[in-house]
Amino acid sequence: MKKIIVIIAMMVFGNLVAQAQSPMDKLLSKYDGKDGYTIVNIDKELFEMMAGIQLKTSDNESQKKIDEMKKMASRITSLRVIKAGTKLEKASVSQSDELYKDIKSSIGKEFKEFMSVKEGKEEVKFYTRRSGSVVSELLVVAKDEKETTIVSLLGDIDLNSIAELTQKMNIKGMDKMKKEKK
């Protein structure tokens, strides 16, 4: 009987570990260090540092925004970006197409597309992974005829706050989220 319980527990735990890997993890493993791909990885430590910065202002409205940004930063565990395309020095359109194909085939049932924006030849899709009402991962896939950019944000995510922050950071594709929210 103990063996059966141990086997079942191992199967359940193994399945949970396999599901926990984000599509972005797979792409980062595949493309890390390859010419033509730009990878950015910002860990929780930087977001914790941002949340810990003491900023004070006499303007109540500005202080409220600063406090909201700090709260949001404290809830983010990582921001990862991977980009391929002809605008990069050693990239090609085929690399952009390959990256796009890989992310599309990696997005599983746990992700739901909640918004897409098509403007000319540019398309941006927003996916969320939720646990109940909490968004644990926001995945943004932006593709035009020359480049593909994928952004993964992990943590306890408030989409309204993310739209405001990314607009200020000028991350390609994320500006579409703010436009759609209006």
N, C-alpha and C positions, 0 to 999 in steps of 0.2 A: 504494500500500500504506500509506504514512504517513497519507494522508487517511482511510482506513478505520479505522486504529488510533485516530486523533484523534477521529473521529466516535463510535466505540464507547466510548472513554474519556469523552467528553462525555455520552453517554447514561447510562452507569453513574453518573457523578458527579452528574448532574442528578437521577437517580432517588434516589440516596442523600440529597441535600439535601432533596428533596420529602418523603421518608419521615421525615427527622429532625424535621420540625415536629410538635410535640405537638398533640393536640386542644385542649389548654389555650391554646396560642399563638393558635389560630384564634378561640377564644372571647374572649380578652383583646382581640384586635384588633377584634372585632365590638362588644363591650359597653363598652370603655373610654370613660369620660366621659359615659355615658348615665345619666340619672336613674333611680333605682330599683335600681341595681346597686352593690354594694360590691366593690371589688377590692383585694387585698393582694398585694404582690410583695416578697419578701425575697430579696436576691441573695446570692451566694456570699461576698461580703466580710463580711457580718454573721456568717455561720457560721464563717468563718476567725477573726474577732475572738473569737467565743465559744470556739473551740478554743484560742486563744492565752492566755486568761485563766489566771493562775496561782492556783489554789485548792488549799490544803493543809488537811488535817484530821488529827487524831490517831487518829480511828476508821478502822481499816483497811477495813471494809465500806463506809463512806461514801466514802472515798478511791477505792476501786475503782469505785464508781458514777460519781463525778465524772470519773475518767479515761475510763470507757466513754462517757460523754456527750460529752466533748471529742473523743474519737476519732470518734464518730458525726457530730458537727457538722462536723468537718474533711472529711468525705466527702460532704456535701450541697452541691449547687451552686445550688439555688433551692427556695423554697417559695412557691407561688402559690395564692390563694384567690379565688373569685368566688362571690357570693351574691346571690340575688334572692328576694323574697317579701314578703308583706303585713306582716311584723313590722318591715320597714324603712319609713322615713317616706314615701318616694315610690314604693314598689314595689307591684306588684299580683300576684294569683295568676296572671294570664296571662303576666306576665314570668317568674315561676318556672317555669311550664309550658314556655314557649319555651326557657328556658335548659336545662331537662332534656331536651327534645326535641333541641336542638342538640348536647349532649354525647353523647347516645345515638347519634346519627347520625354523629358524628365519631370514635368509637372504632373503630379499624380492627383488622385481623387481628393486628397486632403486639402488641395488648393481650389478656391472658387474664384473665377473671374468676376470682379465686381464692377469693372469699368473698362471701356476701351475708347480710344480717341484716334480717329483717322483724319489726317490733314494732308492733302496732296498724296505724296508717296511715303509719308511718314505715318507709322502706326505705333501707338503706345497702349500696352495692356497692363492692367493692374490686377494682381491676384492677392488673395489673403488666405492665410492658414489660421483658422480660428479654433479656440477651445471654448465652447459656449459663446459668450458675448465678447470674449477677449481675443483681440487679434494678436497672435504670437509671431507672425511673420508677414511682412509686406514684400511682395516681389513685383518689380516693375520691369517690363521688357519693352524696350524702345528699338524700333527697326526702321531704317529708311533704305534707299537703294544702295548706300555706300557703307553704312556701319550699323552695328548692333551694340546696344548698351543694356546691361542687366544690373539692377540694383536690388539688393536684399537687405532688409532691415529687420532685425530680430529683437524681441523684447515684449513688453506690455505696451501695445501701441495704440495711441489715440490718433486716428486718421486726420482729424481737423488740425491738431497740433503739428503733425508731420507735414501737411500741405503748406502751412505757414513757414516752417523751418526750411524746407527744401526750396521754396521759392527764393528765400534769402541766400541759399547756398548755390543757386544756379545750376542744379544737377539736371542734365538733359533728360527730358521725359517727365520729370516730376512736376514741371511747371503746368503740365496738362491737368494734373490733379486739382490744382487751385482753380483753374478755369472751369472745370466740370462741377466743382463744389458750389459755384455761384448760382 
